[in-house]
Amino acid sequence: MYNELLVLTLEAMAVYFLVLWSHSLRRRFGLAHFYALIGGLTAVMSWVTDAGVQAQVFGITFMVGSTVFYTSLLLGVFVVYVFDGPRATRIAISTILGVSIMVPVIALVLHLQMQISGQDLLVYVPTPSLRINVASVLATLVDLLFLGVAWEYFGQPQFQMRLCLRSFVTLLGVMWLDVLLFSTMAFLGKSDYLGIMTGTLLSRFVISLFASPFLWGYLKWQNKRNGKEIEKRPVLAIFQEIAEVKRDLSLAHEEIVCRQLVEEKLNSVIAELKQALAEVKVLRGFLPICASCKKIKDDQGYWKQIEEYISGHSEAEFSHGICPDCAQELYPELDIYPDKSG
C-alpha cells in the first residue's frame, strides 16, 4: 500500500513539475513546446485510462490516468488561462480534445488491422470503449471550459477569496464536475454506478488537496515574476472574444496616449527652438551708414545711432569708453593713455 502511494505521489509530482516548468519557459520559447507536451500527456492519459491502471491507497481507488495525467492537464490549462488568456486556452483545449479523439481511433484501427491480417491482437494496446471515450471527451470539454468560468466567478469582489483558496475551490469544482459528468455518461445504468461516483468524488477531493499547493505556488511565483496583478476578465471570457478585444483596445489606447505624449513633447521642443530662433538676431547684408556721423539707416528708412541699431538687431550690449585718439584730441591735458612707445 505504502509503495503504491509513494509511486503515485512521485509520478504526480514529476508530471506536475514538468507541466508547470514547461509553461514557465513560454516567454523564452513561446507556447509551442507546452502544447506539444500536453498533447503527449493526453495520449498517455487515454492509453493508461483504457488500460485500467489504478492504485489502491487506504481503501480509496485512484485511477492513474485521472490522478496523475488528467490533473496535470487541468493544471496546464489553468495556468495558461490565468497568464495567457482565453485565446491560448482555446488552443490548449483543442489540442487535448484532438488527441483524446485520435488515440482511441488509432487503437481501433490497429486492432482492426491485426484482425484483418489474422495476427494476434495487440496486448499492449488497450481496446477502447466507445461509450467511455465519448464520455471522456465530452466531460473534458465541459470541464476545461468550466475552469475559466469558475476562476473568474470566484475572483469577483464579493467573494474576497485569497489566491490559495480561489485556486483550490476552482480546481475542486472542476474535479467534481468531471466526476458527475463522466460517471453519469459512462456508467449510468450499471449496478456499481453510485459506488464509482462516490469513490471517485472522494479520490478527486484528495487529489485536489495534493495538487492545489503546486498550482497556488506557481500562480504566486509567476504573478510576482510578472510584476503585476493577475488579470480580471469577464466570467464568460473563455467563450467570447471580449477579453481579447478589451486587451487590444487597451493596448491601442496606451499606444495612442504614448504617441500623444511624444507628439506634445516634440511640439514643445519645436516651439522652444522657434522661440530661440526668434530671439537670435543676426546682422547680415549691406548696412547704409552715414559717412560723417556714422548713423545707420534701418529698414523703415530712419537713421539711428550705430549703438541703437546694433542693440535692436542683436544681443550685443554697449558700455561707453573713449579711444586713445579721441582722448588725445578732446582731452590733451589729461594723460589718460600715456605714450608707450618710449
MODANOR-V521723 format. One record per residue. N is the residue number from 1. PSI is psi as a letter, one per 40 degrees, with the letter a starting at -180 (* if undefined). Layout:
BEGIN
N,PSI + N,PSI
END
This chain:
BEGIN
1,d + 2,d + 3,d + 4,d + 5,d + 6,d + 7,d + 8,d + 9,d + 10,d + 11,d + 12,d + 13,d + 14,d + 15,d + 16,d + 17,d + 18,d + 19,d + 20,d + 21,d + 22,d + 23,d + 24,e + 25,e + 26,d + 27,d + 28,d + 29,e + 30,a + 31,e + 32,d + 33,d + 34,d + 35,d + 36,d + 37,d + 38,d + 39,d + 40,d + 41,d + 42,d + 43,d + 44,d + 45,d + 46,d + 47,d + 48,d + 49,d + 50,d + 51,e + 52,f + 53,h + 54,i + 55,h + 56,h + 57,h + 58,f + 59,e + 60,h + 61,h + 62,h + 63,h + 64,d + 65,d + 66,d + 67,d + 68,d + 69,d + 70,d + 71,d + 72,d + 73,d + 74,d + 75,d + 76,d + 77,d + 78,d + 79,d + 80,d + 81,d + 82,d + 83,e + 84,e + 85,i + 86,d + 87,d + 88,d + 89,d + 90,d + 91,d + 92,d + 93,d + 94,d + 95,d + 96,d + 97,d + 98,d + 99,d + 100,d + 101,d + 102,d + 103,d + 104,d + 105,d + 106,d + 107,d + 108,d + 109,d + 110,d + 111,d + 112,d + 113,d + 114,d + 115,d + 116,d + 117,e + 118,e + 119,i + 120,i + 121,i + 122,h + 123,d + 124,e + 125,h + 126,i + 127,h + 128,i + 129,h + 130,d + 131,d + 132,d + 133,d + 134,d + 135,d + 136,d + 137,d + 138,d + 139,d + 140,d + 141,d + 142,d + 143,d + 144,d + 145,d + 146,d + 147,d + 148,d + 149,d + 150,d + 151,d + 152,d + 153,d + 154,e + 155,e + 156,i + 157,d + 158,d + 159,d + 160,f + 161,h + 162,i + 163,d + 164,d + 165,d + 166,d + 167,d + 168,d + 169,d + 170,d + 171,d + 172,d + 173,d + 174,d + 175,d + 176,d + 177,d + 178,d + 179,d + 180,d + 181,d + 182,d + 183,d + 184,d + 185,d + 186,d + 187,e + 188,h + 189,e + 190,i + 191,d + 192,e + 193,d + 194,d + 195,d + 196,d + 197,d + 198,d + 199,d + 200,d + 201,d + 202,d + 203,d + 204,d + 205,d + 206,d + 207,d + 208,d + 209,d + 210,d + 211,d + 212,d + 213,d + 214,d + 215,d + 216,d + 217,d + 218,d + 219,d + 220,d + 221,d + 222,d + 223,d + 224,d + 225,d + 226,d + 227,e + 228,i + 229,i + 230,h + 231,h + 232,h + 233,i + 234,i + 235,d + 236,f + 237,d + 238,d + 239,d + 240,i + 241,e + 242,d + 243,d + 244,d + 245,d + 246,d + 247,d + 248,d + 249,d + 250,d + 251,d + 252,d + 253,d + 254,d + 255,d + 256,d + 257,d + 258,d + 259,d + 260,d + 261,d + 262,d + 263,d + 264,d + 265,d + 266,d + 267,d + 268,d + 269,d + 270,d + 271,d + 272,d + 273,d + 274,d + 275,d + 276,d + 277,d + 278,d + 279,e + 280,h + 281,h + 282,h + 283,h + 284,i + 285,a + 286,h + 287,h + 288,h + 289,h + 290,h + 291,e + 292,c + 293,e + 294,e + 295,i + 296,h + 297,h + 298,a + 299,d + 300,e + 301,e + 302,i + 303,h + 304,i + 305,i + 306,d + 307,d + 308,d + 309,d + 310,d + 311,d + 312,e + 313,e + 314,a + 315,e + 316,i + 317,i + 318,i + 319,h + 320,i + 321,a + 322,h + 323,i + 324,d + 325,d + 326,d + 327,d + 328,d + 329,d + 330,d + 331,g + 332,d + 333,e + 334,h + 335,g + 336,d + 337,g + 338,i + 339,h + 340,e + 341,d + 342,*
END
